[in-house]
Amino acid sequence: MAIEYRRMLLFGPEMGRFEVLGEDHVHRLLAFAGGVGATGDQRADAGQYLERCEDGGPWQTFSYWPGAIDFWGRSRLMVIERLANDERRLRERAQGVADAAGADVQSARTATAKGSVYMSAETLRLIVSGGAAKGDVLTTAQLAGTMAAKRTHELIPLCHPLPLTGIDVSLEPDEKRRSIDITATVRTTGKTGVEMEALTAVSVAALTVYDMAKAVQKDMRIGDIRLVRKRGGKSGDIDLE
């Protein structure tokens, strides 16, 4: 895992600009966290707004400690300790998940999730008629849900990439409830289940419905996203509805 760190400059004419930290710079911060010869510059470094990037992915906020720095920099120690401790915990947890998945056996697995987007009767009629300005809402949302299921491991850190053997996403308008009800069923043969893939498919399909109709109605509500059924795996078959 390749990890980079950068800090935001908080003072001076370049305030707000990000500066990528070199490996030796990060080592100095970690040494400071261990109480090894903190210089004035190191105490200032410890107070920065830090971000972290893993394997060329997006930059994410890592730590920020807004309090004043005391003479010895003690008020900043917690920030830099997180730099070391969170990294270790992330690696340990990822390894534990990998070990647990590796210990399981290959089997056929299926998961079904559901959710709904609630809206006005006028918005529902517009979507069903295909009159939304952005195009065919139901077909586009179905495609988005299918794509999202395939990329769940890229969205949720500790999900494994799985060889999915089937993805079914359906959207059904319900005039009485003034909703579009979404169902996603995902199948695989592997060592871990596909509950997260089914839930992700429903979530992204719902977000797509909202995106394509928000020009007409801003207060649509996404809700009731839940797992309703799973098949296979050590826990066996589960029906929640």
Secondary structure, DSSP 8 states (H G I E B T S, - for coil): --EEEEEE--SSTTTT-EEEE-HHHHHHHHHHHTTS---HHHHHHTTSEEEEEETT---EEEE---S---TT-GGGHHHHHHHHHHHHHHHHHHHHHHHHHHHS--EEEEEEEEEEEE--HHHHHHHHHT--TTS-HHHHHHHHHHHHHHTHHHHSTT-----EEEEEEEEEEETTTTEEEEEEEEEEEESS--HHHHHHHHHHHHHHHHHHHTTT-TT-EEEEEEEEEEE-STT--EE--
